[in-house]
């Protein structure tokens, strides 16, 4: 019977630009993270209202203080006692404003930082859950900037909205009520009209300026990405002497960033001038009316001072409304970019009823009628079927680009097959949890990339809970222990960015030690000794054979001499199995494998 065939969703089509997301939608996404700290939110709001009540009370107390100093037909004792009490009250109100403000920030800091931490952690975890295709197509530098700006955006959004916009609105409401009830309605009308015009102008111009801010962010990310990419590929730049070329590319990005920032600054200057004009006209109008009231005897000097103090208290924070609104819009944009990363659909996801892969012994691995393509118009594997029996070794050989390493990626389920099924111990791979599958597999990749940390950390990464003795034992098995202890810092030696301080052979032996330490039931050796010299290769090969003993092993090799002991050798060419059998059987068949063997033997004999 033909094995069951499963189909995965079609390959991703060209990316369609996502529809614009409203600011309210972004705020709605943020709210649940803050509401986890609801008691802190309520307490912070209470302190904020208290601070604004105290702030509004200051001009009122100042008015009473000035009016009490106006000569009246009263005794000397009253003149002395009343101002002192008012002065003490004035000082207490000022102190209350600062105390409530600091208490608000102190109480709410845990909510702000907690929400930022939770969202950043979820985004980080989600990025690790996305498919290899996403990470190959995405520029890491730009993505890291999105996360960085998103976290900073949460802090800025809360700081500017809760600490600036909302308190100012509360204060405006209180001041309008006082002006409307204590004086004639025109004071409130002038204030309200000025505020309305100010806000309308600020929002309109800031919306227009948003395009320049977006350009600045895009060019900033581009420049940052180019710089990171160039520095990560430092050796390649040096190999080809392209320092000037890289500097020119980086300078082009910096120049675009410079022009965008100039546009943003020019538009900001226009915004500030317009704001100051509105404020100046409103202040002059209010003070003229108040001064006229004092001259006419309708208002006291205390009333004039109180109105002036109210206007100053209102317009000082409004002075920064353009900056605040711009920062809030920018924070919402940055936060939305991070939420979009969080909302990115996983191409490879666990099924709702996915089971844990529980193994007590080495399992069998089966590839059944596999069809796979990275792109729609380029098929990599065509009807590939073979089985690795429990505890046996199967080798895949063939020319570059034939699809050998793709099989390892499919086994790790970095991608889902378009047609066919991969089984481990009889279970379809897409019915198992990815974490349990990957826990059961160890790989020594062809291109070893190490963390910028110590040698010990990189080996122990195979099993972080391992003891030091186990780490050193794995290093001995990989024939790198003697080299490590010969260095001044031993196992604490830093390997550099991507392990660049180590040679290719040393990196590969670290990778071998890391996999040996993991001690999984399934092993994949993808050109595991390609960076080693002949003598070390022979020594390591014996260790790898020992490691593969009683393990289900897939060996991907270019040098046929490394796979002669495999239980079965599969020859892959252009995604199709052209031959399979033991080393002896394939030589006797006088086919593709025999030709490859003969060619490599001739090359080795001719080598000096």
Secondary structure, DSSP 4 states (H G I P E B T S, - for coil): -PPP-EEPPPPP-SPPPPPPPPHHHHHHHHHHHHHTTHHHHHHHHHHHHHHHHHHHHHHHHHHHHHHHHS--SS-HHHHHHHHHHHHHHHHHHHHHHHHHHHHHHHHHHHHHHHHHHHHHHHHHHHHHHS-HHHHHHS-HHHHHHHHHHHHHHHHHHHHHIIIIIHHHHHHHHHHHHHHHHHS-HHHHHHHHHHHHHHHHHHHHHHHHHHHHHHHHHHHHHHHHHHHHHHHHTHHHHHHTT-HHHHHHHHHHHHHHHHHHHHHHHHHHHHHHHHHHHHHHHHHHHHHHHHHHHHHHTSS-HHHHHHHHHHHHHHHHHHHTHHHHHHHHHHHHHHHHHHHHHHHPPPSS---TT-B----SSPPPEEEEEEEEEEETTEEEEEEEEEEE-TT-EEEEE-STTSSHHHHHHHHTTSS--SEEEEEETTEEGGGB-HHHHHHTEEEE-SS----SSBHHHHHHTTSTT--HHHHHHHHHHTT-HHHHHHSTTGGG-B--GGGTTS-HHHHHHHHHHHHHHH--SEEEEESTTTTS-HHHHHHHHHHHHHHHTTSEEEEEESSGGGSTT-SEEEEEETTEEEEEE-HHHHHHHTSHHHHHHHHHHHHHHH--
